[in-house]
Amino acid sequence: MQEQEGIRIIEWKDLNKTKFLLLNPAFFFGIRLFLYPTSLVKTRLQVQTKKQLYRGVWDALFKISRQEGVRGLYKGFFVNSFGMISGQVYIITYELLRGSLSDYTPAFKGFVAGGVASLLAQSITVPVDVLSQYKMVQGASEALGNQDALRIFKGQSQQLTTSQIAKTIFMENGIMG
């Protein structure tokens, strides 16, 4: 550990990596478990168009719970939880790259390490978020009778699995979907 102006600086080399790599995802999983229903409600409220199913946050929470059960509040949760991997990838990549660029200035090390780490983490986060959001709105599309649903659910009479959603997105939009 280093001291700078009375502040103790904890570097990557000072961390117990086993504890960090186990406890960090465990705590974030718990936090996501608690907060996920609000994310689901926010997403459903955002995709409403002409025919409004929900009048607000509380109305959405009650209607989803009543119509889909408590499980409805967690649609897409496990897919979304894979996004926690991106945080681990970011931190590990950033710290390892920053440590390996010892011949450069701190600003350059941070710039390169942050850029590469961010690129890798976003390569995980974006696809996970897209799939998760499609799962989130799947229940709303059923309640609307598939009228105002996202295109992927039009004409679908049953729940699509995550792999079916991924395949459909890829078929319609390619890798950029």
Long-range contacts (C-beta under 8 A, 24 or more apart in sequence): 12-95, 12-96, 12-98, 12-99, 13-99, 21-88, 24-87, 24-88, 25-84, 25-85, 25-87, 25-88, 28-84, 28-87, 29-81, 29-84, 32-77, 32-80, 32-81, 32-84, 33-77, 36-73, 36-74, 36-77, 36-80, 37-61, 37-73, 37-74, 39-80, 39-136, 40-64, 40-73, 40-74, 40-75, 40-76, 40-136, 41-73, 43-133, 43-136, 43-137, 44-136, 44-137, 44-139, 44-140, 47-137, 47-140, 47-150, 48-140, 48-148, 49-148, 50-148, 51-144, 51-147, 51-148, 53-140, 53-143, 53-144, 63-143, 64-139, 67-139, 67-143, 68-139, 72-139, 75-135, 75-136, 75-138, 75-139, 76-131, 76-132, 76-133, 76-134, 76-135, 76-136, 76-138, 77-132, 79-128, 79-131, 79-132, 79-135, 79-162, 80-128, 80-129, 80-132, 82-124, 82-128, 83-124, 83-125, 83-128, 83-129, 83-132, 85-124, 86-120, 86-121, 86-122, 86-124, 86-125, 86-128, 87-121, 89-117, 89-120, 89-121, 89-124, 90-117, 90-118, 90-120, 90-121, 91-117, 93-117, 93-120, 93-121, 127-166, 130-169, 130-177, 131-162, 131-165, 131-166, 131-169, 134-165, 134-169, 135-162, 135-165
